[in-house]
């Protein structure tokens, strides 16, 4: 089992309000929804790197 790390991040009220609306629609807690969204971005980055021949996106720009 992977050990999880907890940390606090400052969040603007409008972002928190958006999470409070969208997380329940996706049947997730606020934290689980943030993790889901971050994982989506991680996968998008992997796909972009694969399409660019394995170069990190910061090198190709």
PQR file with spaces between the fields and no chain letter, atoms N, CA, C, O and H, PARSE charges and radii, in Angstrom:
ATOM       1  N    UNK     1       0.840   -1.186    0.000 -0.4000 1.5000
ATOM       2  CA   UNK     1       0.000    0.000    0.000 -0.0000 2.0000
ATOM       3  C    UNK     1       0.886    1.250    0.000  0.5500 1.7000
ATOM       4  O    UNK     1       1.869    1.325    0.736 -0.5500 1.4000
ATOM       5  N    UNK     2       0.527    2.217   -0.825 -0.4000 1.5000
ATOM       6  CA   UNK     2       1.283    3.456   -0.930 -0.0000 2.0000
ATOM       7  C    UNK     2       0.921    4.403    0.208  0.5500 1.7000
ATOM       8  O    UNK     2      -0.251    4.601    0.529 -0.5500 1.4000
ATOM       9  H    UNK     2      -0.272    2.157   -1.423  0.4000 1.0000
ATOM      10  N    UNK     3       1.954    4.977    0.804 -0.4000 1.5000
ATOM      11  CA   UNK     3       1.722    5.936    1.887 -0.0000 2.0000
ATOM      12  C    UNK     3       1.366    7.285    1.277  0.5500 1.7000
ATOM      13  O    UNK     3       2.031    7.741    0.347 -0.5500 1.4000
ATOM      14  H    UNK     3       2.906    4.816    0.543  0.4000 1.0000
ATOM      15  N    UNK     4       0.340    7.916    1.786 -0.4000 1.5000
ATOM      16  CA   UNK     4      -0.096    9.206    1.281 -0.0000 2.0000
ATOM      17  C    UNK     4       0.485   10.325    2.122  0.5500 1.7000
ATOM      18  O    UNK     4       0.666   10.187    3.332 -0.5500 1.4000
ATOM      19  H    UNK     4      -0.200    7.545    2.542  0.4000 1.0000
ATOM      20  N    UNK     5       0.769   11.424    1.470 -0.4000 1.5000
ATOM      21  CA   UNK     5       1.255   12.620    2.135 -0.0000 2.0000
ATOM      22  C    UNK     5       0.138   13.648    2.137  0.5500 1.7000
ATOM      23  O    UNK     5      -0.521   13.858    1.119 -0.5500 1.4000
ATOM      24  H    UNK     5       0.622   11.537    0.487  0.4000 1.0000
ATOM      25  N    UNK     6      -0.074   14.282    3.265 -0.4000 1.5000
ATOM      26  CA   UNK     6      -1.095   15.313    3.377 -0.0000 2.0000
ATOM      27  C    UNK     6      -0.422   16.674    3.445  0.5500 1.7000
ATOM      28  O    UNK     6       0.612   16.838    4.093 -0.5500 1.4000
ATOM      29  H    UNK     6       0.462   14.111    4.092  0.4000 1.0000
ATOM      30  N    UNK     7      -1.019   17.645    2.769 -0.4000 1.5000
ATOM      31  CA   UNK     7      -0.527   19.005    2.880 -0.0000 2.0000
ATOM      32  C    UNK     7      -1.662   19.979    2.585  0.5500 1.7000
ATOM      33  O    UNK     7      -2.643   19.651    1.918 -0.5500 1.4000
ATOM      34  H    UNK     7      -1.858   17.512    2.243  0.4000 1.0000
ATOM      35  N    UNK     8      -1.491   21.169    3.101 -0.4000 1.5000
ATOM      36  CA   UNK     8      -2.494   22.215    2.894 -0.0000 2.0000
ATOM      37  C    UNK     8      -2.028   23.129    1.779  0.5500 1.7000
ATOM      38  O    UNK     8      -0.841   23.436    1.666 -0.5500 1.4000
ATOM      39  H    UNK     8      -0.694   21.435    3.643  0.4000 1.0000
ATOM      40  N    UNK     9      -2.969   23.562    0.958 -0.4000 1.5000
ATOM      41  CA   UNK     9      -2.640   24.531   -0.080 -0.0000 2.0000
ATOM      42  C    UNK     9      -3.626   25.700    0.030  0.5500 1.7000
ATOM      43  O    UNK     9      -4.810   25.506    0.304 -0.5500 1.4000
ATOM      44  H    UNK     9      -3.933   23.312    1.049  0.4000 1.0000
ATOM      45  N    UNK    10      -3.124   26.896   -0.185 -0.4000 1.5000
ATOM      46  CA   UNK    10      -4.045   28.026   -0.194 -0.0000 2.0000
ATOM      47  C    UNK    10      -4.937   27.929   -1.435  0.5500 1.7000
ATOM      48  O    UNK    10      -4.454   27.646   -2.532 -0.5500 1.4000
ATOM      49  H    UNK    10      -2.162   27.054   -0.408  0.4000 1.0000
ATOM      50  N    UNK    11      -6.211   28.162   -1.259 -0.4000 1.5000
ATOM      51  CA   UNK    11      -7.150   28.023   -2.359 -0.0000 2.0000
ATOM      52  C    UNK    11      -8.068   29.238   -2.404  0.5500 1.7000
ATOM      53  O    UNK    11      -8.745   29.544   -1.423 -0.5500 1.4000
ATOM      54  H    UNK    11      -6.603   28.392   -0.368  0.4000 1.0000
ATOM      55  N    UNK    12      -8.093   29.919   -3.522 -0.4000 1.5000
ATOM      56  CA   UNK    12      -8.997   31.064   -3.641 -0.0000 2.0000
ATOM      57  C    UNK    12     -10.451   30.613   -3.464  0.5500 1.7000
ATOM      58  O    UNK    12     -10.803   29.490   -3.825 -0.5500 1.4000
ATOM      59  H    UNK    12      -7.543   29.670   -4.320  0.4000 1.0000
ATOM      60  N    UNK    13     -11.283   31.480   -2.913 -0.4000 1.5000
ATOM      61  CA   UNK    13     -12.677   31.108   -2.659 -0.0000 2.0000
ATOM      62  C    UNK    13     -13.428   30.613   -3.898  0.5500 1.7000
ATOM      63  O    UNK    13     -14.245   29.696   -3.803 -0.5500 1.4000
ATOM      64  H    UNK    13     -10.997   32.392   -2.619  0.4000 1.0000
ATOM      65  N    UNK    14     -13.154   31.219   -5.062 -0.4000 1.5000
ATOM      66  CA   UNK    14     -13.876   30.789   -6.259 -0.0000 2.0000
ATOM      67  C    UNK    14     -13.495   29.370   -6.671  0.5500 1.7000
ATOM      68  O    UNK    14     -14.334   28.632   -7.188 -0.5500 1.4000
ATOM      69  H    UNK    14     -12.491   31.964   -5.139  0.4000 1.0000
ATOM      70  N    UNK    15     -12.248   28.984   -6.451 -0.4000 1.5000
ATOM      71  CA   UNK    15     -11.808   27.622   -6.770 -0.0000 2.0000
ATOM      72  C    UNK    15     -12.448   26.643   -5.790  0.5500 1.7000
ATOM      73  O    UNK    15     -12.919   25.577   -6.186 -0.5500 1.4000
ATOM      74  H    UNK    15     -11.567   29.584   -6.031  0.4000 1.0000
ATOM      75  N    UNK    16     -12.461   27.003   -4.534 -0.4000 1.5000
ATOM      76  CA   UNK    16     -13.093   26.148   -3.522 -0.0000 2.0000
ATOM      77  C    UNK    16     -14.579   25.979   -3.813  0.5500 1.7000
ATOM      78  O    UNK    16     -15.112   24.875   -3.701 -0.5500 1.4000
ATOM      79  H    UNK    16     -12.078   27.869   -4.213  0.4000 1.0000
ATOM      80  N    UNK    17     -15.248   27.060   -4.184 -0.4000 1.5000
ATOM      81  CA   UNK    17     -16.677   26.983   -4.526 -0.0000 2.0000
ATOM      82  C    UNK    17     -16.896   26.060   -5.723  0.5500 1.7000
ATOM      83  O    UNK    17     -17.830   25.259   -5.738 -0.5500 1.4000
ATOM      84  H    UNK    17     -14.815   27.957   -4.275  0.4000 1.0000
ATOM      85  N    UNK    18     -16.025   26.179   -6.721 -0.4000 1.5000
ATOM      86  CA   UNK    18     -16.131   25.328   -7.910 -0.0000 2.0000
ATOM      87  C    UNK    18     -15.956   23.855   -7.525  0.5500 1.7000
ATOM      88  O    UNK    18     -16.717   22.997   -7.974 -0.5500 1.4000
ATOM      89  H    UNK    18     -15.266   26.830   -6.709  0.4000 1.0000
ATOM      90  N    UNK    19     -14.957   23.569   -6.696 -0.4000 1.5000
ATOM      91  CA   UNK    19     -14.752   22.189   -6.234 -0.0000 2.0000
ATOM      92  C    UNK    19     -15.949   21.683   -5.440  0.5500 1.7000
ATOM      93  O    UNK    19     -16.353   20.530   -5.585 -0.5500 1.4000
ATOM      94  H    UNK    19     -14.339   24.265   -6.330  0.4000 1.0000
ATOM      95  N    UNK    20     -16.512   22.541   -4.606 -0.4000 1.5000
ATOM      96  CA   UNK    20     -17.665   22.146   -3.805 -0.0000 2.0000
ATOM      97  C    UNK    20     -18.875   21.807   -4.678  0.5500 1.7000
ATOM      98  O    UNK    20     -19.727   21.013   -4.280 -0.5500 1.4000
ATOM      99  H    UNK    20     -16.183   23.478   -4.488  0.4000 1.0000
ATOM     100  N    UNK    21     -18.950   22.408   -5.868 -0.4000 1.5000
ATOM     101  CA   UNK    21     -20.056   22.112   -6.793 -0.0000 2.0000
ATOM     102  C    UNK    21     -19.748   20.894   -7.664  0.5500 1.7000
ATOM     103  O    UNK    21     -20.613   20.043   -7.871 -0.5500 1.4000
ATOM     104  H    UNK    21     -18.258   23.054   -6.192  0.4000 1.0000
ATOM     105  N    UNK    22     -18.520   20.810   -8.171 -0.4000 1.5000
ATOM     106  CA   UNK    22     -18.210   19.774   -9.154 -0.0000 2.0000
ATOM     107  C    UNK    22     -17.861   18.423   -8.539  0.5500 1.7000
ATOM     108  O    UNK    22     -18.150   17.390   -9.142 -0.5500 1.4000
ATOM     109  H    UNK    22     -17.818   21.502   -8.002  0.4000 1.0000
ATOM     110  N    UNK    23     -17.255   18.401   -7.373 -0.4000 1.5000
ATOM     111  CA   UNK    23     -16.859   17.122   -6.765 -0.0000 2.0000
ATOM     112  C    UNK    23     -18.070   16.218   -6.489  0.5500 1.7000
ATOM     113  O    UNK    23     -18.030   15.037   -6.835 -0.5500 1.4000
ATOM     114  H    UNK    23     -17.020   19.241   -6.883  0.4000 1.0000
ATOM     115  N    UNK    24     -19.132   16.730   -5.885 -0.4000 1.5000
ATOM     116  CA   UNK    24     -20.285   15.849   -5.645 -0.0000 2.0000
ATOM     117  C    UNK    24     -20.931   15.333   -6.942  0.5500 1.7000
ATOM     118  O    UNK    24     -21.428   14.207   -6.985 -0.5500 1.4000
ATOM     119  H    UNK    24     -19.165   17.690   -5.604  0.4000 1.0000
ATOM     120  N    UNK    25     -20.920   16.157   -7.988 -0.4000 1.5000
ATOM     121  CA   UNK    25     -21.481   15.710   -9.268 -0.0000 2.0000
ATOM     122  C    UNK    25     -20.708   14.502   -9.798  0.5500 1.7000
ATOM     123  O    UNK    25     -21.280   13.631  -10.454 -0.5500 1.4000
ATOM     124  H    UNK    25     -20.517   17.071   -7.952  0.4000 1.0000
ATOM     125  N    UNK    26     -19.410   14.454   -9.512 -0.4000 1.5000
ATOM     126  CA   UNK    26     -18.565   13.343   -9.935 -0.0000 2.0000
ATOM     127  C    UNK    26     -18.509   12.251   -8.857  0.5500 1.7000
ATOM     128  O    UNK    26     -17.756   11.286   -8.981 -0.5500 1.4000
ATOM     129  H    UNK    26     -18.945   15.161   -8.980  0.4000 1.0000
ATOM     130  N    UNK    27     -19.302   12.413   -7.813 -0.4000 1.5000
ATOM     131  CA   UNK    27     -19.361   11.485   -6.675 -0.0000 2.0000
ATOM     132  C    UNK    27     -17.995   11.309   -6.015  0.5500 1.7000
ATOM     133  O    UNK    27     -17.577   10.195   -5.701 -0.5500 1.4000
ATOM     134  H    UNK    27     -19.914   13.197   -7.712  0.4000 1.0000
ATOM     135  N    UNK    28     -17.308   12.441   -5.811 -0.4000 1.5000
ATOM     136  CA   UNK    28     -16.002   12.441   -5.158 -0.0000 2.0000
ATOM     137  C    UNK    28     -15.996   13.493   -4.049  0.5500 1.7000
ATOM     138  O    UNK    28     -16.773   14.447   -4.057 -0.5500 1.4000
ATOM     139  H    UNK    28     -17.648   13.346   -6.065  0.4000 1.0000
ATOM     140  N    UNK    29     -15.093   13.280   -3.102 -0.4000 1.5000
ATOM     141  CA   UNK    29     -14.838   14.324   -2.117 -0.0000 2.0000
ATOM     142  C    UNK    29     -14.020   15.417   -2.806  0.5500 1.7000
ATOM     143  O    UNK    29     -13.519   15.222   -3.913 -0.5500 1.4000
ATOM     144  H    UNK    29     -14.462   12.504   -3.096  0.4000 1.0000
ATOM     145  N    UNK    30     -13.893   16.548   -2.153 -0.4000 1.5000
ATOM     146  CA   UNK    30     -13.103   17.636   -2.719 -0.0000 2.0000
ATOM     147  C    UNK    30     -11.663   17.177   -2.966  0.5500 1.7000
ATOM     148  O    UNK    30     -11.110   17.412   -4.041 -0.5500 1.4000
ATOM     149  H    UNK    30     -14.301   16.706   -1.253  0.4000 1.0000
ATOM     150  N    UNK    31     -11.064   16.529   -1.976 -0.4000 1.5000
ATOM     151  CA   UNK    31      -9.687   16.060   -2.116 -0.0000 2.0000
ATOM     152  C    UNK    31      -9.531   15.024   -3.212  0.5500 1.7000
ATOM     153  O    UNK    31      -8.574   15.072   -3.985 -0.5500 1.4000
ATOM     154  H    UNK    31     -11.513   16.338   -1.104  0.4000 1.0000
ATOM     155  N    UNK    32     -10.469   14.083   -3.283 -0.4000 1.5000
ATOM     156  CA   UNK    32     -10.403   13.053   -4.324 -0.0000 2.0000
ATOM     157  C    UNK    32     -10.555   13.678   -5.704  0.5500 1.7000
ATOM     158  O    UNK    32      -9.941   13.216   -6.665 -0.5500 1.4000
ATOM     159  H    UNK    32     -11.246   14.044   -2.655  0.4000 1.0000
ATOM     160  N    UNK    33     -11.368   14.722   -5.807 -0.4000 1.5000
ATOM     161  CA   UNK    33     -11.558   15.380   -7.099 -0.0000 2.0000
ATOM     162  C    UNK    33     -10.282   16.122   -7.519  0.5500 1.7000
ATOM     163  O    UNK    33      -9.916   16.108   -8.694 -0.5500 1.4000
ATOM     164  H    UNK    33     -11.868   15.096   -5.026  0.4000 1.0000
ATOM     165  N    UNK    34      -9.617   16.759   -6.577 -0.4000 1.5000
ATOM     166  CA   UNK    34      -8.350   17.431   -6.883 -0.0000 2.0000
ATOM     167  C    UNK    34      -7.337   16.396   -7.380  0.5500 1.7000
ATOM     168  O    UNK    34      -6.644   16.639   -8.368 -0.5500 1.4000
ATOM     169  H    UNK    34      -9.914   16.770   -5.623  0.4000 1.0000
ATOM     170  N    UNK    35      -7.246   15.259   -6.713 -0.4000 1.5000
ATOM     171  CA   UNK    35      -6.314   14.210   -7.127 -0.0000 2.0000
ATOM     172  C    UNK    35      -6.683   13.695   -8.519  0.5500 1.7000
ATOM     173  O    UNK    35      -5.802   13.489   -9.353 -0.5500 1.4000
ATOM     174  H    UNK    35      -7.809   15.062   -5.910  0.4000 1.0000
ATOM     175  N    UNK    36      -7.979   13.486   -8.777 -0.4000 1.5000
ATOM     176  CA   UNK    36      -8.435   13.048  -10.094 -0.0000 2.0000
ATOM     177  C    UNK    36      -8.003   14.037  -11.177  0.5500 1.7000
ATOM     178  O    UNK    36      -7.482   13.638  -12.219 -0.5500 1.4000
ATOM     179  H    UNK    36      -8.695   13.654   -8.099  0.4000 1.0000
ATOM     180  N    UNK    37      -8.222   15.329  -10.926 -0.4000 1.5000
ATOM     181  CA   UNK    37      -7.862   16.354  -11.909 -0.0000 2.0000
ATOM     182  C    UNK    37      -6.350   16.418  -12.129  0.5500 1.7000
ATOM     183  O    UNK    37      -5.895   16.589  -13.260 -0.5500 1.4000
ATOM     184  H    UNK    37      -8.645   15.653  -10.080  0.4000 1.0000
ATOM     185  N    UNK    38      -5.576   16.284  -11.061 -0.4000 1.5000
ATOM     186  CA   UNK    38      -4.118   16.284  -11.201 -0.0000 2.0000
ATOM     187  C    UNK    38      -3.643   15.068  -11.996  0.5500 1.7000
ATOM     188  O    UNK    38      -2.740   15.180  -12.826 -0.5500 1.4000
ATOM     189  H    UNK    38      -5.946   16.145  -10.142  0.4000 1.0000
ATOM     190  N    UNK    39      -4.247   13.915  -11.744 -0.4000 1.5000
ATOM     191  CA   UNK    39      -3.867   12.710  -12.499 -0.0000 2.0000
ATOM     192  C    UNK    39      -4.210   12.861  -13.977  0.5500 1.7000
ATOM     193  O    UNK    39      -3.466   12.384  -14.834 -0.5500 1.4000
ATOM     194  H    UNK    39      -4.980   13.824  -11.070  0.4000 1.0000
ATOM     195  N    UNK    40      -5.322   13.517  -14.284 -0.4000 1.5000
ATOM     196  CA   UNK    40      -5.668   13.785  -15.688 -0.0000 2.0000
ATOM     197  C    UNK    40      -4.571   14.618  -16.348  0.5500 1.7000
ATOM     198  O    UNK    40      -4.163   14.338  -17.475 -0.5500 1.4000
ATOM     199  H    UNK    40      -5.926   13.905  -13.588  0.4000 1.0000
ATOM     200  N    UNK    41      -4.102   15.633  -15.646 -0.4000 1.5000
ATOM     201  CA   UNK    41      -3.036   16.473  -16.181 -0.0000 2.0000
ATOM     202  C    UNK    41      -1.740   15.685  -16.344  0.5500 1.7000
ATOM     203  O    UNK    41      -1.006   15.891  -17.311 -0.5500 1.4000
ATOM     204  H    UNK    41      -4.434   15.860  -14.730  0.4000 1.0000
ATOM     205  N    UNK    42      -1.455   14.788  -15.407 -0.4000 1.5000
ATOM     206  CA   UNK    42      -0.255   13.952  -15.514 -0.0000 2.0000
ATOM     207  C    UNK    42      -0.335   13.070  -16.765  0.5500 1.7000
ATOM     208  O    UNK    42       0.652   12.920  -17.485 -0.5500 1.4000
ATOM     209  H    UNK    42      -2.051   14.621  -14.622  0.4000 1.0000
ATOM     210  N    UNK    43      -1.505   12.492  -17.016 -0.4000 1.5000
ATOM     211  CA   UNK    43      -1.676   11.642  -18.194 -0.0000 2.0000
ATOM     212  C    UNK    43      -1.571   12.457  -19.480  0.5500 1.7000
ATOM     213  O    UNK    43      -1.003   11.996  -20.469 -0.5500 1.4000
ATOM     214  H    UNK    43      -2.306   12.614  -16.431  0.4000 1.0000
ATOM     215  N    UNK    44      -2.125   13.675  -19.459 -0.4000 1.5000
ATOM     216  CA   UNK    44      -2.044   14.546  -20.627 -0.0000 2.0000
ATOM     217  C    UNK    44      -0.577   14.873  -20.933  0.5500 1.7000
ATOM     218  O    UNK    44      -0.165   14.882  -22.093 -0.5500 1.4000
ATOM     219  H    UNK    44      -2.587   14.049  -18.655  0.4000 1.0000
ATOM     220  N    UNK    45       0.196   15.137  -19.893 -0.4000 1.5000
ATOM     221  CA   UNK    45       1.615   15.438  -20.063 -0.0000 2.0000
ATOM     222  C    UNK    45       2.360   14.232  -20.639  0.5500 1.7000
ATOM     223  O    UNK    45       3.193   14.388  -21.531 -0.5500 1.4000
ATOM     224  H    UNK    45      -0.139   15.130  -18.951  0.4000 1.0000
ATOM     225  N    UNK    46       2.064   13.028  -20.131 -0.4000 1.5000
ATOM     226  CA   UNK    46       2.689   11.814  -20.661 -0.0000 2.0000
ATOM     227  C    UNK    46       2.386   11.642  -22.141  0.5500 1.7000
ATOM     228  O    UNK    46       3.269   11.304  -22.930 -0.5500 1.4000
ATOM     229  H    UNK    46       1.387   12.901  -19.406  0.4000 1.0000
ATOM     230  N    UNK    47       1.136   11.877  -22.510 -0.4000 1.5000
ATOM     231  CA   UNK    47       0.727   11.739  -23.900 -0.0000 2.0000
ATOM     232  C    UNK    47       1.449   12.756  -24.773  0.5500 1.7000
ATOM     233  O    UNK    47       1.929   12.415  -25.854 -0.5500 1.4000
ATOM     234  H    UNK    47       0.420   12.151  -21.869  0.4000 1.0000
ATOM     235  N    UNK    48       1.530   13.991  -24.319 -0.4000 1.5000
ATOM     236  CA   UNK    48       2.224   15.030  -25.082 -0.0000 2.0000
ATOM     237  C    UNK    48       3.700   14.681  -25.241  0.5500 1.7000
ATOM     238  O    UNK    48       4.268   14.866  -26.317 -0.5500 1.4000
ATOM     239  H    UNK    48       1.140   14.268  -23.441  0.4000 1.0000
ATOM     240  N    UNK    49       4.321   14.180  -24.181 -0.4000 1.5000
ATOM     241  CA   UNK    49       5.739   13.794  -24.265 -0.0000 2.0000
ATOM     242  C    UNK    49       5.929   12.654  -25.251  0.5500 1.7000
ATOM     243  O    UNK    49       6.897   12.650  -26.011 -0.5500 1.4000
ATOM     244  H    UNK    49       3.859   14.029  -23.307  0.4000 1.0000
ATOM     245  N    UNK    50       5.027   11.695  -25.249 -0.4000 1.5000
ATOM     246  CA   UNK    50       5.127   10.562  -26.174 -0.0000 2.0000
ATOM     247  C    UNK    50       4.982   11.044  -27.612  0.5500 1.7000
ATOM     248  O    UNK    50       5.689   10.567  -28.500 -0.5500 1.4000
ATOM     249  H    UNK    50       4.240   11.698  -24.631  0.4000 1.0000
ATOM     250  N    UNK    51       4.076   11.979  -27.846 -0.4000 1.5000
ATOM     251  CA   UNK    51       3.880   12.506  -29.195 -0.0000 2.0000
ATOM     252  C    UNK    51       5.082   13.319  -29.666  0.5500 1.7000
ATOM     253  O    UNK    51       5.336   13.411  -30.867 -0.5500 1.4000
ATOM     254  H    UNK    51       3.501   12.366  -27.125  0.4000 1.0000
ATOM     255  N    UNK    52       5.814   13.901  -28.741 -0.4000 1.5000
ATOM     256  CA   UNK    52       6.978   14.714  -29.080 -0.0000 2.0000
ATOM     257  C    UNK    52       8.249   13.881  -29.067  0.5500 1.7000
ATOM     258  O    UNK    52       9.345   14.441  -29.095 -0.5500 1.4000
ATOM     259  H    UNK    52       5.607   13.827  -27.766  0.4000 1.0000
ATOM     260  N    UNK    53       8.134   12.578  -29.025 -0.4000 1.5000
ATOM     261  CA   UNK    53       9.298   11.720  -29.060 -0.0000 2.0000
ATOM     262  C    UNK    53       9.995   11.591  -27.721  0.5500 1.7000
ATOM     263  O    UNK    53      11.201   11.347  -27.671 -0.5500 1.4000
ATOM     264  H    UNK    53       7.244   12.123  -29.002  0.4000 1.0000
ATOM     265  N    UNK    54       9.252   11.750  -26.635 -0.4000 1.5000
ATOM     266  CA   UNK    54       9.832   11.547  -25.316 -0.0000 2.0000
ATOM     267  C    UNK    54      10.502   12.773  -24.718  0.5500 1.7000
ATOM     268  O    UNK    54      11.070   12.690  -23.629 -0.5500 1.4000
ATOM     269  H    UNK    54       8.273   11.947  -26.676  0.4000 1.0000
ATOM     270  N    UNK    55      10.449   13.900  -25.398 -0.4000 1.5000
ATOM     271  CA   UNK    55      11.046   15.109  -24.846 -0.0000 2.0000
ATOM     272  C    UNK    55      10.114   15.738  -23.831  0.5500 1.7000
ATOM     273  O    UNK    55       8.913   15.825  -24.084 -0.5500 1.4000
ATOM     274  H    UNK    55       9.987   13.968  -26.282  0.4000 1.0000
ATOM     275  N    UNK    56      10.618   16.177  -22.700 -0.4000 1.5000
ATOM     276  CA   UNK    56       9.763   16.904  -21.748 -0.0000 2.0000
ATOM     277  C    UNK    56       9.198   18.147  -22.407  0.5500 1.7000
ATOM     278  O    UNK    56       9.880   18.779  -23.215 -0.5500 1.4000
ATOM     279  H    UNK    56      11.594   16.107  -22.494  0.4000 1.0000
ATOM     280  N    UNK    57       7.980   18.508  -22.084 -0.4000 1.5000
ATOM     281  CA   UNK    57       7.326   19.636  -22.733 -0.0000 2.0000
ATOM     282  C    UNK    57       8.093   20.945  -22.561  0.5500 1.7000
ATOM     283  O    UNK    57       8.008   21.809  -23.434 -0.5500 1.4000
ATOM     284  H    UNK    57       7.426   17.996  -21.428  0.4000 1.0000
ATOM     285  N    UNK    58       8.836   21.124  -21.472 -0.4000 1.5000
ATOM     286  CA   UNK    58       9.589   22.359  -21.276 -0.0000 2.0000
ATOM     287  C    UNK    58      10.755   22.472  -22.258  0.5500 1.7000
ATOM     288  O    UNK    58      11.172   23.584  -22.584 -0.5500 1.4000
ATOM     289  H    UNK    58       8.905   20.423  -20.763  0.4000 1.0000
ATOM     290  N    UNK    59      11.288   21.349  -22.736 -0.4000 1.5000
ATOM     291  CA   UNK    59      12.402   21.372  -23.682 -0.0000 2.0000
ATOM     292  C    UNK    59      11.899   21.670  -25.077  0.5500 1.7000
ATOM     293  O    UNK    59      12.594   22.328  -25.852 -0.5500 1.4000
ATOM     294  H    UNK    59      10.949   20.446  -22.472  0.4000 1.0000
ATOM     295  N    UNK    60      10.694   21.198  -25.422 -0.4000 1.5000
ATOM     296  CA   UNK    60      10.191   21.342  -26.774 -0.0000 2.0000
ATOM     297  C    UNK    60       9.622   22.711  -27.057  0.5500 1.7000
ATOM     298  O    UNK    60       9.398   23.041  -28.222 -0.5500 1.4000
ATOM     299  H    UNK    60      10.130   20.663  -24.793  0.4000 1.0000
ATOM     300  N    UNK    61       9.379   23.523  -26.047 -0.4000 1.5000
ATOM     301  CA   UNK    61       8.772   24.838  -26.255 -0.0000 2.0000
ATOM     302  C    UNK    61       9.782   25.882  -26.629  0.5500 1.7000
ATOM     303  O    UNK    61       9.424   27.041  -26.837 -0.5500 1.4000
ATOM     304  H    UNK    61       9.561   23.255  -25.101  0.4000 1.0000
